[in-house]
């Protein structure tokens, strides 16, 4: 998603961080416990309605044209020639297991071409309909923009299939120039990579087409524009087209540092870079993890708030009386002429949808799909050959301006926004349900895979579609119960005692009038109500600031 640039008046302060969006992690097959290639993606935007986009495979007559509307704004950009046959897609994955996701870094704004027809979002979804493999996708992306013009600013793409994972970075050539300059690097097998709204590719091999592809004019354009004047082998894509600043390090690459530190050794040496203080100590493009990552570990990595680091937002009074791990936008504030940062963690409140795609050799790929804030939402498995998506996750089942009564996006937002009020308590209950659900589904898909392996392709697709749709609806129904549970338990700032926990109420059939403790008179009046109040940091801060007025004497 786009990184939203602040007004020109504010941008003069180098310490100001714009409101950045989207995070991607890439896990090669040699770095995963099950041999799958995984790509995670959070589509973060204050304007994006979270839903599962669906395109079914279609044949078209010669001469058919495809209307292109800008993904972020809906603005009509132009028409392009349609291909004879498209592949089916669900969200950011297609029926062949190809995965394409993105983060926007912006870069040199003068390289934006207002005459381009294909924006970054349309480029993703059109390419998914036309390519089978990661290398095919890179070729298709380059050909589409060369033919019709690129209509966005700087982008990083994750592109993966069952064998390979690539990071591709691109930017336009400026007004009047079609196409774009770009570099794509194959992530070495056994390694993990990531990007988060900052260009990550620096120098790259010029004669290694097996592992590195690039536009023929990627260096010459930089020379022409005055961005670079050294030897070709010294050329750095990121330094030329997206120079580092405090924002790029603290608001963007810090998220990748936090991901790397979960799984690789030696990441503390890059803390000063992540904090935005030492651009010379640049984070590596990829690292080798100390152990292979399971799908569940990747899911949970997307829920990070910098816990246990100097950027942990739960540790100061900004977290309020209940340890809220978020700060509302804007991403900076000013006190007495000094500007301060509101951190931008991996998990964020403005997520539209998020996913972890698994491209699997010899098996149908799986899209683990969710909506809203990753830290308090759940992923459900959708097989990439599905012919439909559940009604509760479909496009037009609500919008950011229209509440959908059967919309998973709005249901999850109801639950999460309530949890923000008393985060230290409610988020724990939500996470218990999340973990129970996701662990159960990870086991369940193994059984589904075994059954599907013995079916014809047609029967397999029918069964996997039914499973994907039904399971997503079951998750939605469980969240209806969770919504009810949290209101019952936490209404008006108190906490009701219960006989069993949240998992029993939401997932194991315990949602009835006997769940919470009543006073024994048969009148459904609660007993043993708790009044937990606020955390110690909040109490001490209030006492220090207003104690003379509040002190009991």
Secondary structure, 3 states (H helix, E strand, C coil): CCCECCCHHHHCCCCCCCECCCEEEEECHHHECCCCEEEEEEEECCCCCCCCCEECCCECCCCCEEEEECCCCCCEEEEEECCCECCCEECCEECCCCEEEEEEEECCHHHCCCCCCECHHHHHHHHHCCCCCHHHHHHHHHHHHHHHCECCCEEEEEEECCCCEEEEEEEECCCCCCCEEEEEEECCCCCEEEECCCCCCCCCCCCCCCCEEECCCHHHHHHHHCCCCCCHHHCCHHHHHCCCCHHHHHHHHHHHHHHHHHHCCCHHHHHHHHCCCCCCCCCCCEECCCCCECHHHHHHHCCCCCCCCCCCHHHCHHHHHHCCCCCCCCCEEEECCEEEECCCCCCCCCEEEEEEEEECCCCCCEEEEEECCHHHCCCEEEECCCCCCCHHHCCCCCECCECCCCCHHHHHHHHHHHHHHHHHHHHHHHHHHHHHHHHHHHHHHHHHHHHHCCCCHHHHHHHHHHHHHHHHHHHHHHHHHHHHHHHHHHHHHCECCECCCHHHHHHCCCCCCCCECECCCCCCCECCCECCCCCHHHHHHHHHHHHHHHCCC
